[in-house]
Amino acid sequence: MDVGEVSDMFDDIGSHGTKIIIYNIWLNNDGSSELDFNSDETDIRISGDTTKVNTVPAWKAVNEQHIARRYHHSLRVYLSILYLRIPETFRIILRGEIVEHHNIADDLKYIEYILYKPQSGGSVEGQVVSTIGFLKEAPQVNIHGFCVYHKNRLILPFWHVVSYSDSRGRGVVGVLEANFIEPTHNKQDFERTSLFQKLETRLKEMTWEYWDYHCGLIGYQIKKKSRPPASHVSSHFTGQSNVQESVGLNQTYMVSDRAKGQRVYVAEQSIPISHGRSTQGGLPIKRKGQVDLVKIEKVKRQAWTCANASQSLVATANHLKDQETQNLMQENRKLRAKCLEYDKRGEELTVKVEELRNEMIEVQREYERLLEELKALDVVKDEKGVNV
């Protein structure tokens, strides 16, 4: 095939567009092509694209045919998830057939949207809204990870940020567009910067948090985290006229820790106290009532300690808020300094443009003067020629 024949192959794309021609295909050791063009006339696959999954026989097909497995071997499947958004005027045509765009977020159930604001050097680098949920086939599919895009292009498909042995994170998939980190030159990974490492840590926490709170929705047992037990002071009164009432110390303190996005709970205090006198063997019992009062005072002190702890947490949260305000002010000062620098640079460029314009006028005048001299010399030459 000569250059002219290759050039003719691009005539059908019209006045705009891009056409990719695959040539010089390598062969395997057995002489077969590395790429399979015969299994599907509308697709290009890697030869031997069967993926074996060790799972329950009834779940084998849904695992092997899932898009998270197929994109490794099918160019059509990979192109369908390559872009996060597709403009109406944009089309990808593979072997004469349009590639249908596929949004991974449409495959999720029990969806949540989580805002993440990456920071570097005390300043916020941007904000990212992560879409996270269970795959619709969960828990049948042993698939998890995040599809991370950069400026609309897929860089890391189904990135495994967690490894599990007890199914913690199974079926949890997320989608996000991380424009604050830079991809490598081949667009197959990200540069291993501190921002990338922070993102990996946050996505790992996000996966486990989502699993811990929602795994019951797909049939797993929720592992409840133990909370401080409520302190109950039982009455030691016995007899027939024993009446109890809870003292009003049953408050629950909830303080938001803005640094970690968690909530701290202080357990309720429910204190029963007797208002009657009970007898045992016809004799009044007083010392046990005194013991109850001592325990009540002890619980009151505990409640006061809890209140102080909550106030301390509030103070910590306020301190973090003040720190965030200082960071924003510092970032504002940096931006103002950059603006002043750009203004100064703009003024310098304006002066430079004016100088160049004046130089151009002088050069134009010099050119006109030299042109007049040249014309005068031509006239003199003509006159000498006539005289001769």
Rosetta blueprint (number, residue, H / E / L):
1 M L
2 D L
3 V H
4 G H
5 E H
6 V H
7 S H
8 D H
9 M L
10 F L
11 D H
12 D H
13 I H
14 G L
15 S L
16 H L
17 G L
18 T L
19 K L
20 I L
21 I L
22 I L
23 Y L
24 N L
25 I L
26 W L
27 L E
28 N L
29 N L
30 D L
31 G L
32 S L
33 S E
34 E L
35 L E
36 D E
37 F L
38 N L
39 S L
40 D L
41 E L
42 T L
43 D L
44 I L
45 R E
46 I E
47 S L
48 G L
49 D L
50 T L
51 T L
52 K L
53 V L
54 N L
55 T L
56 V L
57 P H
58 A H
59 W H
60 K H
61 A H
62 V H
63 N H
64 E H
65 Q L
66 H L
67 I H
68 A H
69 R H
70 R H
71 Y L
72 H L
73 H L
74 S E
75 L H
76 R H
77 V H
78 Y H
79 L H
80 S H
81 I L
82 L L
83 Y E
84 L L
85 R L
86 I L
87 P L
88 E L
89 T L
90 F L
91 R L
92 I L
93 I E
94 L E
95 R L
96 G L
97 E E
98 I E
99 V L
100 E L
101 H L
102 H L
103 N L
104 I H
105 A H
106 D H
107 D H
108 L E
109 K E
110 Y E
111 I E
112 E E
113 Y E
114 I E
115 L E
116 Y E
117 K L
118 P L
119 Q E
120 S E
121 G L
122 G L
123 S E
124 V E
125 E L
126 G L
127 Q L
128 V E
129 V E
130 S E
131 T E
132 I E
133 G E
134 F E
135 L E
136 K L
137 E L
138 A L
139 P L
140 Q L
141 V L
142 N L
143 I L
144 H L
145 G E
146 F E
147 C E
148 V E
149 Y E
150 H E
151 K L
152 N L
153 R E
154 L E
155 I E
156 L E
157 P E
158 F E
159 W E
160 H L
161 V L
162 V L
163 S L
164 Y L
165 S L
166 D L
167 S L
168 R L
169 G L
170 R L
171 G L
172 V E
173 V E
174 G E
175 V E
176 L E
177 E E
178 A L
179 N L
180 F L
181 I L
182 E L
183 P E
184 T L
185 H L
186 N L
187 K L
188 Q L
189 D L
190 F E
191 E L
192 R L
193 T L
194 S H
195 L H
196 F H
197 Q H
198 K H
199 L H
200 E H
201 T H
202 R H
203 L H
204 K H
205 E H
206 M H
207 T H
208 W H
209 E H
210 Y H
211 W H
212 D H
213 Y H
214 H H
215 C H
216 G H
217 L H
218 I H
219 G L
220 Y L
221 Q L
222 I L
223 K L
224 K L
225 K L
226 S L
227 R L
228 P L
229 P L
230 A L
231 S E
232 H E
233 V L
234 S L
235 S L
236 H L
237 F L
238 T L
239 G L
240 Q L
241 S L
242 N L
243 V L
244 Q E
245 E E
246 S E
247 V E
248 G L
249 L L
250 N L
251 Q L
252 T L
253 Y E
254 M E
255 V E
256 S E
257 D E
258 R L
259 A L
260 K L
261 G L
262 Q E
263 R E
264 V E
265 Y E
266 V E
267 A L
268 E L
269 Q E
270 S E
271 I E
272 P E
273 I E
274 S E
275 H L
276 G L
277 R L
278 S L
279 T E
280 Q E
281 G L
282 G L
283 L E
284 P E
285 I L
286 K L
287 R H
288 K H
289 G H
290 Q H
291 V H
292 D H
293 L H
294 V H
295 K H
296 I H
297 E H
298 K H
299 V H
300 K H
301 R H
302 Q H
303 A H
304 W H
305 T H
306 C H
307 A H
308 N H
309 A H
310 S H
311 Q H
312 S H
313 L H
314 V H
315 A H
316 T H
317 A H
318 N H
319 H H
320 L H
321 K H
322 D H
323 Q H
324 E H
325 T H
326 Q H
327 N H
328 L H
329 M H
330 Q H
331 E H
332 N H
333 R H
334 K H
335 L H
336 R H
337 A H
338 K H
339 C H
340 L H
341 E H
342 Y H
343 D H
344 K H
345 R H
346 G H
347 E H
348 E H
349 L H
350 T H
351 V H
352 K H
353 V H
354 E H
355 E H
356 L H
357 R H
358 N H
359 E H
360 M H
361 I H
362 E H
363 V H
364 Q H
365 R H
366 E H
367 Y H
368 E H
369 R H
370 L H
371 L H
372 E H
373 E H
374 L H
375 K H
376 A H
377 L H
378 D H
379 V H
380 V H
381 K H
382 D H
383 E H
384 K H
385 G H
386 V H
387 N H
388 V L
